[in-house]
Amino acid sequence: MDKPPGGLEPWQWDEATWRGHVGRVRAGRSLKPKTWPGGARCAVALSFDSDHDTIPLRDGDTSPGRLSQGEYGARAGVPRILRFLAKHGVKASFFVPAVTALLYPEEQRRVAAEGHEIGIHGWIHERNSTLARRDERDLMYRAAEVLEKVSGQRPVGMRTPSWDFSPDTLSIVREMGLLYDSSLMADDEPYELVENGQPTGVVELPPEWIRDDAVYFNMVRMSALRPYTPPSAVLEIFKAEYDGAREEGGLFILTMHPHIIGHRSRMPILEALLRHIKAGGGAWFATHAEVARHCLAAAG
């Protein structure tokens, strides 16, 4: 985060200072299309952040116990998720830290071979807002190169680790020529990112913590972080979010993590949610890249 300029507290900032911070990255024009492909009522974009071992590694935690929680995502979670997606004929987007790709290259090749998208998700799930611009830029470029080399698929979009979007992130995204980002939360619907008052052409596909499995199920031993919501309640929340998107003819993005959603008691949430979506009809299932391209094309 930025240090207070001149050593001032935020309440001492002049208007130009606080407006400058607010205006650095903003939501621009809505990119919600008038219609979705095939006359669908709404778009459904399922995504999986394949963090695996990288979160403890990022924190310098080399405990085999903590690392094994992430390894579960690769060993059990992703195979279970891929079977689920194949069963239902649905494509998804996987956001993959470079270290995950290097640890589990065959997994990324399988994900790509089965027609799913692979997007950038940092190098080692670093916190972007703690990095100097040169370091953030270096890690993003290196991550893109690793993902392309390992999977054979050049990433066109990104999701910052933990949705930690620094003041420099957008300028790096633009420099890399990425199609979209999926880290910011200014709307329910796709929108164009604006940098310092200037439209960028970059599509934002907004996630939200409400539509994320981690906030309901995450667990870190020796801390106060404990799961507090039963799977049945999480299903009701996800269904309500989808129903709202369908009612408004909009976009439903769901963010999940293989080491969290991939457990036996939690995958049924996805099964029930998909049954609910398909029963109502009119849903276009698409990768994030497909949604972004459609929104740009519709916007002209």
Secondary structure as the mmCIF struct_conf table of DSSP 4:
data_model
#
loop_
_struct_conf.conf_type_id
_struct_conf.id
_struct_conf.beg_label_comp_id
_struct_conf.beg_label_asym_id
_struct_conf.beg_label_seq_id
_struct_conf.end_label_comp_id
_struct_conf.end_label_asym_id
_struct_conf.end_label_seq_id
HELX_LH_PP_P HELX_LH_PP_P1 ASP A 2 PRO A 4
HELX_RH_3T_P HELX_RH_3T_P1 PRO A 5 GLY A 7
HELX_RH_3T_P HELX_RH_3T_P2 PRO A 10 GLN A 12
HELX_RH_AL_P HELX_RH_AL_P1 GLU A 15 GLY A 23
BEND BEND1 ARG A 24 ARG A 24
STRN STRN1 VAL A 25 SER A 30
BEND BEND2 LYS A 34 THR A 35
HELX_RH_3T_P HELX_RH_3T_P3 PRO A 37 GLY A 39
BEND BEND3 ARG A 41 ARG A 41
STRN STRN2 CYS A 42 ASP A 49
TURN_TY1_P TURN_TY1_P1 HIS A 52 ASP A 53
HELX_RH_AL_P HELX_RH_AL_P2 THR A 54 ARG A 58
TURN_TY1_P TURN_TY1_P2 ASP A 59 GLY A 60
HELX_RH_AL_P HELX_RH_AL_P3 PRO A 64 TYR A 72
HELX_RH_PI_P HELX_RH_PI_P1 GLY A 73 GLY A 77
HELX_RH_AL_P HELX_RH_AL_P4 VAL A 78 HIS A 88
TURN_TY1_P TURN_TY1_P3 GLY A 89 GLY A 89
STRN STRN3 SER A 93 VAL A 96
HELX_RH_AL_P HELX_RH_AL_P5 ALA A 98 LEU A 103
HELX_RH_AL_P HELX_RH_AL_P6 PRO A 105 ALA A 113
TURN_TY1_P TURN_TY1_P4 GLU A 114 GLY A 115
STRN STRN4 GLU A 117 ILE A 120
BEND BEND4 TRP A 123 HIS A 125
HELX_RH_3T_P HELX_RH_3T_P4 ASN A 128 THR A 130
BEND BEND5 LEU A 131 LEU A 131
HELX_RH_AL_P HELX_RH_AL_P7 ARG A 133 SER A 151
BEND BEND6 GLY A 152 GLY A 152
STRN STRN5 GLY A 157 MET A 158
HELX_RH_3T_P HELX_RH_3T_P5 PRO A 161 TRP A 163
TURN_TY1_P TURN_TY1_P5 PRO A 167 ASP A 168
HELX_RH_AL_P HELX_RH_AL_P8 THR A 169 MET A 176
TURN_TY1_P TURN_TY1_P6 GLY A 177 GLY A 177
BEND BEND7 LEU A 179 LEU A 179
STRN STRN6 TYR A 180 ASP A 181
BEND BEND8 ALA A 186 ALA A 186
BEND BEND9 ASP A 188 GLU A 189
STRN STRN7 TYR A 191 GLU A 195
TURN_TY1_P TURN_TY1_P7 ASN A 196 GLY A 197
STRN STRN8 GLN A 198 GLU A 204
HELX_RH_3T_P HELX_RH_3T_P6 TRP A 209 ARG A 211
STRN STRN9 ASP A 212 ASP A 212
BEND BEND10 ASP A 213 ASP A 213
HELX_RH_AL_P HELX_RH_AL_P9 ALA A 214 PHE A 217
TURN_TY1_P TURN_TY1_P8 ARG A 221 MET A 222
BEND BEND11 SER A 223 ALA A 224
BEND BEND12 THR A 229 THR A 229
HELX_RH_AL_P HELX_RH_AL_P10 PRO A 231 GLU A 247
TURN_TY1_P TURN_TY1_P9 GLU A 248 GLY A 249
STRN STRN10 LEU A 251 MET A 256
HELX_RH_AL_P HELX_RH_AL_P11 PRO A 258 ILE A 261
TURN_TY1_P TURN_TY1_P10 GLY A 262 GLY A 262
BEND BEND13 HIS A 263 HIS A 263
TURN_TY1_P TURN_TY1_P11 ARG A 264 ARG A 266
HELX_RH_AL_P HELX_RH_AL_P12 MET A 267 GLY A 280
STRN STRN11 ALA A 283 PHE A 285
HELX_RH_AL_P HELX_RH_AL_P13 HIS A 288 ALA A 299
#
